[in-house]
Amino acid sequence: MPEAPAPLAGVRLPGAALRRRWPPPLLLAAAVAGPLIVVLPVGEILLEVARIGPAEAVRLLWRPLVAELLVNTIGLVIAATLSAALVGTAAAWLVERTDLPGRRFFAVAAAVPLAVPPFISSYAWLSISPALEGFLGALVVVTSSYFPLVYLPVAASLRGMDPALEETARSLGQGASGSFLRVVLPQLRPALLGGMLLVALNVLVEFGAFALLRFRTFTTELYAEYRTGFNGPAEALLALILLLLCLICLFAELRIRGLARYARIGAGVRRPVTLLSLGRARLPVFALFVLLVLAALGLPLGMILYWLTRHGSAAVTPVAVSLEGLVEATFSSVWLGFAGAALTVVLALPLGLLATRYPGRLVTLLERSAYLGQGVPGIVIALAFITITIRTVQPLYQTAATLIVAYAILFLPLALVSVRAALMQAERRLEEIGRSLGLGWFNVTRRIVLPLAGPGLGAAAALVFVSIVTELTATLLLAPIGTNTLAMQIWADTSTLAFAAAAPYAAMMVLLSLFSTWLLARRFGATRLFQQ
Amino acid sequence: MAALEIAGLAKAFEHHRVLDSVDLSVAAGTMVAILGASGSGKTTLLRLVAGFERADAGTIRIGGETASGPGVHLPPERRRIGYMAQEGALFPHLSVADNVLFGLPRPQRRDRRRAEELLALAGLPASYAGRAPHELSGGEQSRVALARALAPKPRLVLLDEPFAALDPGLRTETRQAVAAALLAAGATALLVTHDQPEALSMGREVAVLREGRLVQVARPEALYRRPLDAQLARFVGEAVLVSGQATDGTVRCSLGRLALAPDMPDGEVEVLIRPEQIRLVPPGESADALARVNGVTFYGHDASVSLVLSEVAGAPELSARVAGHMCPRIGEEVGIRVEGPVTVFRVA
């Protein structure tokens, strides 16, 4: 007897009344601000490119340099994505599905490398041996920095998978490897592909690590050309190619995220998994995992500690470190972080309100444009802003305001995800109940929305703060003259091989980053945090 | 011949005994229902038979082959069992047909007709073959899961509370479809459930598990009519329990002198009367006792009536099941007659 298909669990259909509501004009106007500044640098690059004649464009594109950059960049993106996929998936499977000793520790240790920016890791690797310059070094550094981007979604996906699926596969005659290949892996596909594209995107926009490792990619080339003088058309074309590569990854990622994530069919109490015994492989696998954590986390932290204990003059290039310099750089990083986080959350808030309260086509469009920021490399934003401020709004050239707006573009997507989730917590229903109990909109906001959404908004601000403190590219290009942040000082010292001089700044940055991450993870749970 | 033989099976998790010397045998082509409250160890028993967990002691023989025993643990994939998990556990990335054919050797997995035959066996139309699992209702998912479990012709089918997540109307219908499919396939099956009507209606025999031990294994009727103790009596159905004095095939209690079932003990006893054994008669007609109606819960086809005996001071409330059209009013005086022999338990 055929029955009517049951509605999918967990799918919330917005009521028709909700969909037809038109947002208040003031809110709409406020929400447009974010997407508008995101589109600004992209528009500027396009304008720049449009000025180049076709013949000139072909000549500029048909250069060995462009081919070399393409080969380097795409080669590294592919290699890093594959190795991060392999390492991330293996780590997730070991932590979630086997009796690996110290699983709980590894579960955290495999996520933490995200809090150490790659230019810090490359500093650590490079200060061991200069032989790590080039492709191999770049591959090692980005893999060890970015494998958590695969590990986290895959581990979450494994945790969410009903163990009964694997058991059923076993009962139907599949061994452990057969059920992994035929049942587990196909269901990991969305998480795995999503994570891999995030790795690709991050590798595409990475600048600091590759510059230190002397590995030429689009970002390092753009920076070099900027330093050697302003060559508008050639630079704009290179920026456009890089932008296109990023956008391809971004759109692929958005598509995969939108595709049916294999939802668990049905709802009920799930049994904990039976862990697979590694048997004799237990110790070797444990040793490998320890090695991974050492490479991704132990080495950067260890090398910073090592150089901290050396006198400044013991390094390759001796530079004296002053306490004042450290305090000043820390202060600059922190205040830029706070200001950037504040602006970003303020821009994200009206967008989040629109998206959760007045869903519709226009709102979706605005939201998507804000997410575009994720696909615009920091170096492209910085170069576009330099051009815009020099040409049109000269007073804003090399001011903190410009830098903070650039931060807002870079991290609006990050903030928006948290803000949106936070506002979801304060459901409309609850607001309506507040209204029915005689509260005006102000008191509804104060007594219902803010207490419910507040922690999430705080998390959004904290995430943006951490990202700004560890950001290098835009900071380096846009910071006002005389401002020196931690990232800038580390960059200045490491690029002249003054490793000992860089150590205190690197230590301070890693401390700030780890501390904020730890605080966030404690408050909101590590997985939820990193999944964003 | 027994298709499944379990002897002396024991399992503990972190020093907590979950199963203790369980013995059970299931005859080929029949279904045994394991009935137990949550935490009784019934799911663990099923998982030991499936091979998902390792037994601490005892043996499991499936189709005459030792699957678990001292020094032996056949992995699940080599036990030739069919397993139907709670809520079906269909593979979300595969179509219905691919789910059904999953356990067959590679060349046979393309055989669309085979999938349709198996779907038909589970009472589903052939047109479902191309659908995705999430397009099916809960009951349909269960049937696909059964078809998938039966496809490789397993020696034994294990059903782990397969209907628990379904809503009541669908549950009965799905249960019947599954029972029919199992019968048609001639399959031997072990069903685990906490639902009494499900166990009684589906099992050829019902094995009651309590705190890791099998307390009684019997045909459903025998289990319901003659449970081994008062606790079991209450567990398998609604029960009225009163104290009494048994002699020579009868028992005297507050409901009068009642006939005893054969082979019952004499002396100080507890009497088990099922609510549907209590008949209400108009006052004046010959009755075993008189009672006043204290409350009525009306269900439509029948009703549950709570009664207080009129002639006994401080007597406990009794409950009777009457047909819906015979439902009395609250406060009414009625006569009570107990139909059929009753079971008694010796008072310790």
Interface residues (C-beta under 8 A of the other chain):
Chain A: M1 P2 E3 A4 P5 A6 L8 D162 A164 L165 E167 T168 A169 R170 S171 L172 G173 Q174 G175 G178 R182 V183 P186 Q187 R189 Y262 A263 R264 I265 G266 A267 G268 R271 T274
Chain B: T43 A50 G51 F52 E53 P75 P76 E77 R78 R79 R80 I81 G82 Y83 A85 Q86 E87 G88 A89 L90 F91 P92 H93 L94 F102 G103 G123 L124 P125 Y128 P133 H134 E135 L136 S137 G138 G139 E140 Q141 A145 R148 A149 P152 L158 A164 A165 L170 E173
